């Protein structure tokens, strides 16, 4: 597969050691696809936090505001 031609700024980032693969792949997605991908990642983080808290005896956060 042929590599896409990089702009000067992109090439400088690569030369500096930055991996642009995920950035370039995400830019191929529609806005809706990126939102859905972000929501799945956020859901996973929230589930991991909930399980961590449960395993370590940390009570669930109250759904009421203290304002």
N, C-alpha and C positions, 0 to 999 in steps of 0.2 A: 504494500500500500504506500502511495506517495504521501510524503509529509506536506502539510500546507505551508505556504510561504509565510514567514513570520514578519511582522512589522519590526522596525528598529527597536521600539520599546519592548516588544515581546522577546526579541532575541537578547536584549540586554538582561531581561529578567531571567531567561534560561541560562545565560552565561553566569549570572550571579548565583544560580543554583535553585531557582524557583521552578517547580514542576507545574506547568500550565495545563496538563491533561484534563483534570477535573473541571477547571474553569472553562476550557474550550468545549468540553462535552456539555456542561450546563448551559452554555450559550446557544447550543443547538436545540434546547428545549423551549417550548412555548412558556409564556408567563404562567399559565394555568398548570402546566406540568411541574414547573419549579415550585409553585405554591403547594401542590399536592405532595411533592417530594419533601419539602420543608415540614409540612404537617406530619407526615409519617415519621420523620426524624424526631420532631418535637414530642409526638406521642410516645415514641420509644424511650426518650430521655425521661419523660414524666413517669413512665412505668418502672424504669430502672430506679428512679429516686424513691418511688413508693415502696418498692421491694427492699431497697437498702434501709429505708426508715423502719419498715416492719421488722427486718432481721436484727436491727440494732436497738429495737425498743423505743424508737422515736415516735411520739404520738402524731397522728395525722394532723395536718394543718386545719384550723377551723375555717369553715366557709363564710363565717361572719367577719365583717370588718370591725376594727376596734375604734373607728372614727366616732 
